[in-house]
Amino acid sequence: MDNIDRYTIQLDELLSCAQEELDQGKYQSCEATLQEALVVAQHGFGRKHLHTARVLNSLGIVYKYLGIITTLP
């Protein structure tokens, strides 16, 4: 198994966990999980990769639920 496979598996596990937390309304826990996922995505795939964008999008959704983002520009 190469590093990309390991990063993919780790990222998938974190995103699955984050989705469960989101579904349960555990937004702060979900945010922490997504922050960890962001580190994995950026380190494993780079800042401009689709996986990184996916995590950032998920963080934006959680921030909306937390009231951190109230409107889009």
C-alpha positions as CSV (number, residue, x, y, z in Angstrom):
1,M,0.0,0.0,0.0
2,D,1.5,3.4,-1.0
3,N,1.2,6.7,0.9
4,I,-1.6,8.0,-1.4
5,D,-3.7,4.9,-0.5
6,R,-3.0,5.5,3.2
7,Y,-4.0,9.1,3.0
8,T,-7.2,8.2,1.0
9,I,-8.2,5.6,3.6
10,Q,-7.5,8.0,6.5
11,L,-9.4,10.8,4.9
12,D,-12.4,8.6,4.1
13,E,-12.5,7.5,7.7
14,L,-12.4,11.0,9.0
15,L,-15.0,12.3,6.6
16,S,-17.3,9.4,7.5
17,C,-16.9,10.2,11.2
18,A,-17.5,13.9,10.5
19,Q,-20.7,13.0,8.6
20,E,-22.0,11.0,11.5
21,E,-21.2,13.9,13.9
22,L,-23.0,16.3,11.6
23,D,-26.0,14.0,11.3
24,Q,-26.2,13.9,15.1
25,G,-25.9,17.7,15.5
26,K,-22.4,17.5,17.1
27,Y,-21.2,20.5,15.2
28,Q,-18.2,21.4,17.3
29,S,-16.9,17.8,17.3
30,C,-17.5,17.6,13.6
31,E,-15.5,20.8,13.1
32,A,-12.6,19.3,15.0
33,T,-12.8,16.1,12.9
34,L,-12.9,18.1,9.7
35,Q,-9.9,20.2,10.8
36,E,-8.0,17.0,11.2
37,A,-9.2,15.8,7.8
38,L,-8.0,19.1,6.3
39,V,-4.5,18.5,7.6
40,V,-4.5,15.0,6.1
41,A,-5.9,16.2,2.8
42,Q,-3.4,19.1,2.4
43,H,-0.5,17.0,3.5
44,G,-1.4,14.0,1.4
45,F,-2.8,15.6,-1.7
46,G,-1.9,19.3,-1.7
47,R,-3.8,22.5,-1.2
48,K,-5.4,22.6,-4.7
49,H,-6.6,19.0,-4.8
50,L,-10.3,18.0,-5.0
51,H,-10.1,16.1,-1.7
52,T,-8.9,19.3,0.0
53,A,-11.7,21.3,-1.6
54,R,-14.2,18.7,-0.4
55,V,-13.1,19.1,3.2
56,L,-13.2,22.9,3.0
57,N,-16.7,22.7,1.6
58,S,-17.7,20.5,4.5
59,L,-16.1,22.9,7.0
60,G,-18.1,25.7,5.4
61,I,-21.3,23.8,6.0
62,V,-20.4,23.1,9.6
63,Y,-19.5,26.8,10.1
64,K,-23.0,27.7,8.7
65,Y,-24.6,25.4,11.3
66,L,-22.5,26.9,14.1
67,G,-23.5,30.4,13.0
68,I,-19.9,31.4,12.1
69,I,-20.9,32.0,8.5
70,T,-24.3,33.7,8.2
71,T,-24.3,34.9,4.6
72,L,-22.3,34.4,1.5
73,P,-20.7,37.4,-0.2
